[in-house]
Amino acid sequence: MSEDEFLQLISQGGTITLGQLNARLKVIKVDASNLAALGVTIRRERGAVHMAAAGFRQLCDKLLEHVADLKRS
């Protein structure tokens, strides 16, 4: 997704901020570097870290895969 497309997504309310994401995840806390390490596209806008809201399920899948890998190791 281009920078302009992501900015448009932000302006249309199609993103979730890091604070909103952590509120939804409750006992799991992530930061921008964790999201980037998981391959999630993020953008910083006006001091907030945004990811596409539509990618929440995919993020959850990536977190589950990561935890499963840790469990097996």
CNS distance restraints for C-alpha pairs under 8 A (distance, minus, plus):
assign (resid   1 and name CA) (resid   5 and name CA) 6.11 0.50 0.50
assign (resid   1 and name CA) (resid   6 and name CA) 6.44 0.50 0.50
assign (resid   2 and name CA) (resid   6 and name CA) 6.23 0.50 0.50
assign (resid   3 and name CA) (resid   7 and name CA) 6.15 0.50 0.50
assign (resid   4 and name CA) (resid   8 and name CA) 6.15 0.50 0.50
assign (resid   5 and name CA) (resid   9 and name CA) 6.21 0.50 0.50
assign (resid   6 and name CA) (resid  10 and name CA) 6.25 0.50 0.50
assign (resid   6 and name CA) (resid  43 and name CA) 7.63 0.50 0.50
assign (resid   7 and name CA) (resid  11 and name CA) 6.24 0.50 0.50
assign (resid   8 and name CA) (resid  12 and name CA) 6.17 0.50 0.50
assign (resid   9 and name CA) (resid  13 and name CA) 6.31 0.50 0.50
assign (resid   9 and name CA) (resid  14 and name CA) 4.97 0.50 0.50
assign (resid   9 and name CA) (resid  15 and name CA) 6.44 0.50 0.50
assign (resid   9 and name CA) (resid  52 and name CA) 7.50 0.50 0.50
assign (resid  10 and name CA) (resid  14 and name CA) 5.71 0.50 0.50
assign (resid  10 and name CA) (resid  15 and name CA) 5.52 0.50 0.50
assign (resid  10 and name CA) (resid  50 and name CA) 7.58 0.50 0.50
assign (resid  14 and name CA) (resid  52 and name CA) 6.15 0.50 0.50
assign (resid  14 and name CA) (resid  53 and name CA) 5.68 0.50 0.50
assign (resid  14 and name CA) (resid  54 and name CA) 7.52 0.50 0.50
assign (resid  15 and name CA) (resid  50 and name CA) 5.91 0.50 0.50
assign (resid  15 and name CA) (resid  51 and name CA) 5.38 0.50 0.50
assign (resid  15 and name CA) (resid  52 and name CA) 4.29 0.50 0.50
assign (resid  15 and name CA) (resid  53 and name CA) 4.41 0.50 0.50
assign (resid  15 and name CA) (resid  54 and name CA) 7.63 0.50 0.50
assign (resid  16 and name CA) (resid  20 and name CA) 6.08 0.50 0.50
assign (resid  16 and name CA) (resid  21 and name CA) 6.34 0.50 0.50
assign (resid  16 and name CA) (resid  50 and name CA) 5.57 0.50 0.50
assign (resid  16 and name CA) (resid  51 and name CA) 5.56 0.50 0.50
assign (resid  16 and name CA) (resid  52 and name CA) 6.19 0.50 0.50
assign (resid  16 and name CA) (resid  53 and name CA) 5.04 0.50 0.50
assign (resid  17 and name CA) (resid  21 and name CA) 6.05 0.50 0.50
assign (resid  17 and name CA) (resid  48 and name CA) 6.39 0.50 0.50
assign (resid  17 and name CA) (resid  49 and name CA) 5.47 0.50 0.50
assign (resid  17 and name CA) (resid  50 and name CA) 4.46 0.50 0.50
assign (resid  17 and name CA) (resid  51 and name CA) 6.48 0.50 0.50
assign (resid  18 and name CA) (resid  22 and name CA) 6.14 0.50 0.50
assign (resid  18 and name CA) (resid  30 and name CA) 7.67 0.50 0.50
assign (resid  18 and name CA) (resid  31 and name CA) 6.95 0.50 0.50
assign (resid  18 and name CA) (resid  32 and name CA) 7.56 0.50 0.50
assign (resid  18 and name CA) (resid  48 and name CA) 7.13 0.50 0.50
assign (resid  18 and name CA) (resid  49 and name CA) 5.47 0.50 0.50
assign (resid  18 and name CA) (resid  50 and name CA) 6.28 0.50 0.50
assign (resid  18 and name CA) (resid  51 and name CA) 7.77 0.50 0.50
assign (resid  19 and name CA) (resid  23 and name CA) 6.22 0.50 0.50
assign (resid  20 and name CA) (resid  24 and name CA) 6.33 0.50 0.50
assign (resid  21 and name CA) (resid  25 and name CA) 6.23 0.50 0.50
assign (resid  22 and name CA) (resid  26 and name CA) 5.91 0.50 0.50
assign (resid  22 and name CA) (resid  28 and name CA) 6.93 0.50 0.50
assign (resid  22 and name CA) (resid  29 and name CA) 5.48 0.50 0.50
assign (resid  22 and name CA) (resid  30 and name CA) 6.57 0.50 0.50
assign (resid  25 and name CA) (resid  29 and name CA) 7.03 0.50 0.50
assign (resid  30 and name CA) (resid  34 and name CA) 5.85 0.50 0.50
assign (resid  30 and name CA) (resid  35 and name CA) 6.94 0.50 0.50
assign (resid  31 and name CA) (resid  35 and name CA) 6.40 0.50 0.50
assign (resid  32 and name CA) (resid  36 and name CA) 6.20 0.50 0.50
assign (resid  32 and name CA) (resid  42 and name CA) 7.46 0.50 0.50
assign (resid  32 and name CA) (resid  49 and name CA) 6.90 0.50 0.50
assign (resid  33 and name CA) (resid  37 and name CA) 6.07 0.50 0.50
assign (resid  34 and name CA) (resid  38 and name CA) 6.30 0.50 0.50
assign (resid  35 and name CA) (resid  39 and name CA) 6.43 0.50 0.50
assign (resid  35 and name CA) (resid  40 and name CA) 5.22 0.50 0.50
assign (resid  35 and name CA) (resid  41 and name CA) 7.58 0.50 0.50
assign (resid  35 and name CA) (resid  42 and name CA) 7.49 0.50 0.50
assign (resid  36 and name CA) (resid  40 and name CA) 5.30 0.50 0.50
assign (resid  36 and name CA) (resid  41 and name CA) 6.67 0.50 0.50
assign (resid  36 and name CA) (resid  42 and name CA) 7.20 0.50 0.50
assign (resid  38 and name CA) (resid  59 and name CA) 7.86 0.50 0.50
assign (resid  38 and name CA) (resid  62 and name CA) 6.70 0.50 0.50
assign (resid  38 and name CA) (resid  63 and name CA) 7.90 0.50 0.50
assign (resid  40 and name CA) (resid  51 and name CA) 7.38 0.50 0.50
assign (resid  40 and name CA) (resid  59 and name CA) 7.19 0.50 0.50
assign (resid  41 and name CA) (resid  51 and name CA) 6.23 0.50 0.50
assign (resid  41 and name CA) (resid  52 and name CA) 7.75 0.50 0.50
assign (resid  42 and name CA) (resid  49 and name CA) 6.55 0.50 0.50
assign (resid  42 and name CA) (resid  50 and name CA) 5.45 0.50 0.50
assign (resid  42 and name CA) (resid  51 and name CA) 4.73 0.50 0.50
assign (resid  42 and name CA) (resid  52 and name CA) 7.69 0.50 0.50
assign (resid  43 and name CA) (resid  49 and name CA) 5.70 0.50 0.50
assign (resid  43 and name CA) (resid  50 and name CA) 5.24 0.50 0.50
assign (resid  43 and name CA) (resid  51 and name CA) 6.64 0.50 0.50
assign (resid  44 and name CA) (resid  48 and name CA) 5.45 0.50 0.50
assign (resid  44 and name CA) (resid  49 and name CA) 4.49 0.50 0.50
assign (resid  44 and name CA) (resid  50 and name CA) 6.13 0.50 0.50
assign (resid  45 and name CA) (resid  49 and name CA) 6.49 0.50 0.50
assign (resid  45 and name CA) (resid  50 and name CA) 7.25 0.50 0.50
assign (resid  51 and name CA) (resid  55 and name CA) 7.38 0.50 0.50
assign (resid  52 and name CA) (resid  56 and name CA) 7.47 0.50 0.50
assign (resid  55 and name CA) (resid  59 and name CA) 6.15 0.50 0.50
assign (resid  56 and name CA) (resid  60 and name CA) 6.28 0.50 0.50
assign (resid  57 and name CA) (resid  61 and name CA) 6.26 0.50 0.50
assign (resid  58 and name CA) (resid  62 and name CA) 6.26 0.50 0.50
assign (resid  59 and name CA) (resid  63 and name CA) 6.19 0.50 0.50
assign (resid  60 and name CA) (resid  64 and name CA) 6.15 0.50 0.50
assign (resid  61 and name CA) (resid  65 and name CA) 6.19 0.50 0.50
assign (resid  62 and name CA) (resid  66 and name CA) 6.17 0.50 0.50
assign (resid  63 and name CA) (resid  67 and name CA) 6.20 0.50 0.50
assign (resid  64 and name CA) (resid  68 and name CA) 6.05 0.50 0.50
assign (resid  65 and name CA) (resid  69 and name CA) 6.15 0.50 0.50
assign (resid  66 and name CA) (resid  70 and name CA) 6.33 0.50 0.50
assign (resid  67 and name CA) (resid  71 and name CA) 6.15 0.50 0.50
assign (resid  68 and name CA) (resid  72 and name CA) 6.28 0.50 0.50
assign (resid  69 and name CA) (resid  73 and name CA) 6.33 0.50 0.50
